[in-house]
Amino acid sequence: MRIRRFALTDLPGVMRVERASFGAAGHSSTTFLGHALRDRKHSFVAEDEQGTVVGYTLVRMNLGWLSARRGGITSIAVDPRQRRRGTGGALMARALEYLAEEGVDEADLEVEVNNVAAQSLYEAFGFRRSHLLPNYYGPNCDGMRMVVDVGRANQTRTRDAARAKRAADGRGVRAARRD
Ligand SMILES: CC(C)(COP(=O)(O)OP(=O)(O)OC[C@H]1O[C@@H](n2cnc3c(N)ncnc32)[C@H](O)[C@@H]1OP(=O)(O)O)[C@@H](O)C(=O)NCCC(=O)NCCS
């Protein structure tokens, strides 16, 4: 498995992961097309040994007031058949590495309050709960904002990457690498 930048030709594979992960509530192909054309730099895919897309993440950059550079994770998903193998962690590690390269100090994201898997992933990277977002995902479907100090997240990531590598050695999955 390796992590690389999102290319236009990844669109069908990314949409497959999106539909399998979020169903009709997922992003449209137009959203991903926009990222592929405009913000390719901010988007990453995970591909397996056969070159099949098994996950993706979209990163956002917000230029704040004064000098503060802020960013966040717009979305992350892994093919349901490929989960719990370190792919989500590898994508998150690359996203945070990219945000650090871009000089972002603090990053945030939104997650459904009931999404235990995603919250566990985020907490493993040092994200902490910031505040509740009532009805963020629709009526009676609350969200939560989580934030991370990108510098601290990278330290966490280093430990996580070492753990992922140990797991990969044991499971025959090559450690993820940037493009
Ligand atoms: C969240 C998601 C991206 C994680 O991808 P993944 O490839 O399974 O993640 P990893 O294998 O790298 O797991 C990394 C860590 O995340 C946590 N985690 C992942 N899935 C978990 C689950 N089902 N339950 C509890 N913790 C979980 C664990 O801490 C895990 O480390 P461990 O395996 O050593 O225990 C994946 O579950 C997914 O695509 N979910 C649907 C889409 C989604 O909800 N996206 C987030 C929207 S905000």
The ligand as a MOL file (V3000), in Angstrom:
LIG
                    3D

  0  0  0     0  0            999 V3000
M  V30 BEGIN CTAB
M  V30 COUNTS 48 50 0 0 0
M  V30 BEGIN ATOM
M  V30 1 C -12.2360 6.0320 10.0040 0
M  V30 2 C -11.5400 5.1910 8.9150 0
M  V30 3 C -11.0150 6.1060 7.8180 0
M  V30 4 C -10.3520 4.4350 9.5600 0
M  V30 5 O -9.6530 3.7560 8.5130 0
M  V30 6 P -8.7950 2.4280 8.8140 0
M  V30 7 O -7.9800 2.1390 7.6150 0
M  V30 8 O -9.6840 1.3490 9.3080 0
M  V30 9 O -7.8820 2.9370 10.0210 0
M  V30 10 P -6.5730 2.2380 10.5880 0
M  V30 11 O -6.5650 0.7730 10.2970 0
M  V30 12 O -5.3870 3.0180 10.1370 0
M  V30 13 O -6.7800 2.4410 12.1540 0
M  V30 14 C -6.0030 3.3850 12.8720 0
M  V30 15 C -6.5820 3.5190 14.2650 0
M  V30 16 O -7.8950 4.0980 14.2180 0
M  V30 17 C -8.7060 3.5280 15.2500 0
M  V30 18 N -9.8100 2.7660 14.6430 0
M  V30 19 C -10.0030 2.5220 13.3220 0
M  V30 20 N -11.1450 1.8340 13.1500 0
M  V30 21 C -11.6820 1.6400 14.3780 0
M  V30 22 C -12.8700 0.9960 14.8450 0
M  V30 23 N -13.7370 0.4030 13.9980 0
M  V30 24 N -13.1120 1.0070 16.1740 0
M  V30 25 C -12.2500 1.5910 17.0320 0
M  V30 26 N -11.0940 2.2010 16.6550 0
M  V30 27 C -10.8350 2.2340 15.3360 0
M  V30 28 C -7.7970 2.6020 16.0380 0
M  V30 29 O -7.1650 3.3930 17.0330 0
M  V30 30 C -6.7970 2.2030 14.9770 0
M  V30 31 O -5.5800 1.7470 15.4970 0
M  V30 32 P -5.4370 0.1500 15.7900 0
M  V30 33 O -5.8750 -0.5970 14.5690 0
M  V30 34 O -3.9800 0.0070 16.0890 0
M  V30 35 O -6.3290 -0.1280 16.9630 0
M  V30 36 C -12.5210 4.1130 8.3590 0
M  V30 37 O -13.1260 3.4250 9.4310 0
M  V30 38 C -13.5880 4.6660 7.4470 0
M  V30 39 O -13.3690 4.8460 6.2410 0
M  V30 40 N -14.7930 4.9270 7.9900 0
M  V30 41 C -15.9200 5.3810 7.1780 0
M  V30 42 C -15.7060 6.7880 6.6910 0
M  V30 43 C -15.6510 7.7610 7.8470 0
M  V30 44 O -16.3930 7.6450 8.8150 0
M  V30 45 N -14.7580 8.7550 7.7230 0
M  V30 46 C -14.5850 9.7810 8.7090 0
M  V30 47 C -15.5920 10.8590 8.4820 0
M  V30 48 S -15.4010 12.1700 9.6800 0
M  V30 END ATOM
M  V30 BEGIN BOND
M  V30 1 1 1 2
M  V30 2 1 2 3
M  V30 3 1 2 4
M  V30 4 1 2 36
M  V30 5 1 4 5
M  V30 6 1 5 6
M  V30 7 2 6 7
M  V30 8 1 6 8
M  V30 9 1 6 9
M  V30 10 1 9 10
M  V30 11 2 10 11
M  V30 12 1 10 12
M  V30 13 1 10 13
M  V30 14 1 13 14
M  V30 15 1 14 15
M  V30 16 1 15 16
M  V30 17 1 15 30
M  V30 18 1 16 17
M  V30 19 1 17 18
M  V30 20 1 17 28
M  V30 21 1 18 19
M  V30 22 1 18 27
M  V30 23 2 19 20
M  V30 24 1 20 21
M  V30 25 1 21 22
M  V30 26 2 21 27
M  V30 27 1 22 23
M  V30 28 2 22 24
M  V30 29 1 24 25
M  V30 30 2 25 26
M  V30 31 1 26 27
M  V30 32 1 28 29
M  V30 33 1 28 30
M  V30 34 1 30 31
M  V30 35 1 31 32
M  V30 36 2 32 33
M  V30 37 1 32 34
M  V30 38 1 32 35
M  V30 39 1 36 37
M  V30 40 1 36 38
M  V30 41 2 38 39
M  V30 42 1 38 40
M  V30 43 1 40 41
M  V30 44 1 41 42
M  V30 45 1 42 43
M  V30 46 2 43 44
M  V30 47 1 43 45
M  V30 48 1 45 46
M  V30 49 1 46 47
M  V30 50 1 47 48
M  V30 END BOND
M  V30 END CTAB
M  END
